[in-house]
Amino acid sequence: MKMYDERLIDIEAIGKLIKERRMALGITQTDLAFEANVSQPTVSDIERGVCPNVSFEALARIAFALNFDISDICIVKFQPNKWWRDRS
């Protein structure tokens, strides 16, 4: 069971952003995992956009460890308002 709605959350974009910041800071996945109190495989999965069970709490800890505000990494896919489109 996924902890997020993949139709709304762009986990691949979040992972790319996290990896770019981590690399810019010159830290390893292991270091980030330690600082964020998550496992290294979790960091790897998030960075690759293949993390079916990632929690908001884990993302928040990673964001904090990278000096991000959680709102900086919450990337939402654009979804046109279905109600607006379907009203006729």
N, C-alpha and C positions, 0 to 999 in steps of 0.2 A: 504494500500500500504506500503510495506516494504521500509525502507530507505537504505537498504544494500542488496547485492546479497547473499542470504544464501548458494548458491553454492560455494562462494568464502570466505566469512567471517565466522569464527568459533565463533559465538556469545556465545556458551556454554563455550568454553575455555576462552574467554574474561571475562565472568561473574565469572567463577571460580577464575581466577587470581585477579579480583577486590575484590571478597569476601575474599580471603586469605590475601590480603594486608590490607583490612579494619580491619579484625579481629586481624591481627598481630599488628596493630597500636592501637587496643583497642577502636575503635570508633563504634558507632551505625550507622545503616542505616540512621537514622534521622540526625545525626551529619554530615555524609558524604553528604547527600542531601542538607543540609543547606550550607555547604562549597562549593559545586559544583553548587549551584543555580539550582537544579533540584528537582523534587518531590521524597518523600520517596518511593512511589510505583514504580517510574522509577528505582530507585536503586535496589529495590527488584526484579523487572522484569529482569533487566540486570543480576543480580547475578544468577537468575534461568535460564537464557538463553531463556526467553520468552518475548522478547521486540520487537514486530513487527515494531514499529515506532520510534525506537531510532535514534537520529541524530548523525552525526560525532561530532558536536559541544558539545552535551551532554557527549559523551564519552571523548572528550578532556578535558572538565571541571572536570569530575570525575578523569581522569588521573592526572591532575594538583593538585587536592585536595589530592590525594594519593601520591604525589611526584613521579609520574611516568612520563616518557617521553611518548608522545602519541605513539611513535613507539614501546614502550614496550608492549602495549596492543593491537596493531593491528595484530591480529593473522589470517593469511590467510591459508585457506585449500590448500593443494597441488593439483594442477590440471595439469596433463600431457598435454603437448602441443598437442592439437588435430590436428593442421596442420601437425606437425612433424609425428604423428602416422599415419595419413591418406594418406600421400604422398606415392605413389607407382609407 
